[in-house]
C-alpha cells in the first residue's frame, strides 16, 4: 500500500468535497473529532479512520506517522467563534499538526486557510465595484493579511505557522484561502458570492494539485474561474497546475457530473 495522505477534518464540508471526488485517486487516512459514517468515508476503510481532536498531540502524532502528506482542514469553522475555541482548535491545533508532520518526516502540508484572513480589504471604499467583472482589483496572495474577524486572525496565524515550518524545517506548505464553497452557484444578484465562488469539483482538483505539484511555500486562492473575481488564481495555475472548469456566471447544479 502506498503511503497515505492524512486528511484532518475529513467529515466536514471541504473534506467531503475532496473525498467525494478523490477517494479512489489516493490512499487516505481520515481524522475527525467525531466518528465518520461509512457513507461519508467514500470507500476509505474504517481501519484508516482516526477519531481524535487535533489538540491531542499524541493522537495526531500517531495519525500522521507513515503518511506522505497532510491536508489540514480541522478547526472551528465559525466566523463568530469565541477566542478560546479559536486559540485551542485553530492555532494550537494547527501548530500540533505542523509539528507532528515535521517529526514524522512528512514533506508536504496543505493548510486550509480562508477568505476571512483578508476580509478587511473588502471594507475599503472599493466595494461593491471590486466584486464586478470589469473591476481590475485583485488580491494575489502577496498582500499582508487583513482579517475581518478573529476567525480570520486564526487562519492568518496558521499561514504564519506554515511559513515558519517551511523556513526552519524545509516543509513544503501550500495555504489555500478558500472562498465561497457551495455545490450550486450563488444567486446572480449576490455579487460577492459570485466573485468568490468555489465549486466542489474545482475544490477537489485544487487540493489534488497541491498534493502533486512541487513548491516551497505558497499562498493561493481557492475559487473557480469566475467572470467576476477579486482574488487572482494566476499563482495557483502557474505553480500548482490548477485548471478550474467552473464559472459562477455559467454553472448550474445540473452541470455537476453525476456521481
C-alpha positions, -999 to 999 in steps of 0.1 A, spaced: 0 0 0 13 35 -8 19 60 20 -15 76 27 -25 113 29 -38 123 63 -70 144 59 -79 162 91 -115 174 95 -125 148 69 -161 148 78 -165 185 72 -177 204 42 -143 208 25 -132 173 34 -164 159 18 -158 179 -14 -124 164 -16 -132 128 -7 -163 126 -29 -141 131 -60 -107 119 -49 -113 89 -26 -101 65 -54 -72 87 -65 -50 82 -35 -46 63 -3 -62 82 26 -61 83 64 -91 103 78 -91 121 111 -121 138 126 -132 146 162 -165 126 155 -168 91 140 -172 93 103 -202 73 89 -195 48 62 -212 68 35 -190 98 43 -158 78 41 -164 72 4 -148 38 4 -119 46 27 -117 16 51 -126 21 88 -91 9 97 -78 41 81 -100 64 102 -90 81 134 -114 97 159 -94 124 177 -91 161 183 -62 180 166 -53 194 201 -44 158 212 -7 157 204 -2 120 209 -32 111 187 -21 135 159 15 121 161 1 86 157 -22 96 129 5 113 108 30 85 112 37 68 79 19 95 58 34 112 28 14 144 31 -12 161 52 -42 181 42 -52 201 73 -88 212 74 -98 206 110 -107 235 133 -135 257 144 -151 270 112 -174 296 128 -166 332 117 -180 343 151 -163 316 172 -151 326 206 -114 332 211 -108 303 235 -121 279 208 -101 295 180 -69 295 201 -73 259 210 -86 244 178 -73 267 150 -40 279 163 -27 253 189 -43 225 168 -26 237 136 7 240 153 3 205 166 -4 192 131 27 210 116 49 199 144 38 163 141 43 164 103 79 175 107 86 150 134 72 122 112 92 132 82 63 143 61 74 165 32 42 184 24 13 200 43 -17 217 26 -34 241 50 -70 253 46 -69 290 52 -98 313 44 -110 344 27 -116 358 62 -78 362 65 -81 391 41 -117 401 46 -109 436 57 -98 445 22 -135 445 14 -142 472 40 -124 498 19 -143 522 -4 -136 499 -34 -167 478 -27 -190 468 -43 -172 476 -75 -144 451 -67 -170 423 -70 -177 431 -106 -161 416 -136 -149 450 -152 -130 459 -120 -93 451 -122 -85 450 -84 -70 416 -74 -56 400 -42 -29 376 -53 -15 361 -20 14 385 -18 -5 411 3 -4 412 41 -33 395 59 -61 419 69 -85 396 89 -122 405 90 -128 387 124 -109 366 150 -115 335 129 -96 353 101 -69 360 127 -66 323 134 -63 315 97 -36 341 92 -18 326 122 -19 292 105 -4 307 74 24 322 95 30 288 112 33 273 78 59 299 68 79 291 100 79 254 94 89 259 58 117 282 66 131 263 96 122 227 87 121 227 49 85 216 49 66 223 17 34 242 26 5 254 5 -21 277 22 -54 278 3 -75 308 11 -109 291 4 -136 313 -10 -173 305 -11 -175 267 -13 -210 256 -24 -223 228 -46 -245 251 -66 -236 286 -75 -249 317 -55 -277 338 -69 -266 361 -97 -276 391 -77 -252 381 -49 -221 398 -64 -197 389 -36 -207 352 -36 -204 351 -74 -169 366 -72 -155 342 -46 -174 310 -55 -156 277 -55 -173 246 -69 -169 212 -53 -151 197 -83 -127 227 -86 -121 224 -48 -111 187 -51 -89 195 -82 -71 223 -64 -63 202 -34 -52 174 -56 -28 197 -74 -15 208 -40 -6 172 -33 11 167 -67 29 199 -75 64 209 -64 67 241 -44 82 256 -13 58 279 4 27 292 -13 -5 312 -6 -31 307 -32 -68 315 -36 -94 288 -38 -121 300 -62 -134 288 -95 -126 306 -128 -154 331 -123 -161 360 -147 -163 381 -115 -133 378 -92 -112 399 -69 -89 370 -60 -63 361 -85 -59 324 -94 -28 330 -116 -4 317 -89 -24 286 -84 -24 280 -122 13 287 -127 27 269 -96 2 242 -89 -12 235 -124 -47 244 -113 -72 242 -141 -106 251 -128 -136 242 -150 -164 261 -134 -175 297 -136 -202 312 -113 -217 330 -143 -224 298 -161 -226 270 -136 -258 252 -127 -263 223 -104 -271 201 -134 -237 209 -148 -221 189 -120 -213 154 -133 -234 126 -118 -215 105 -93 
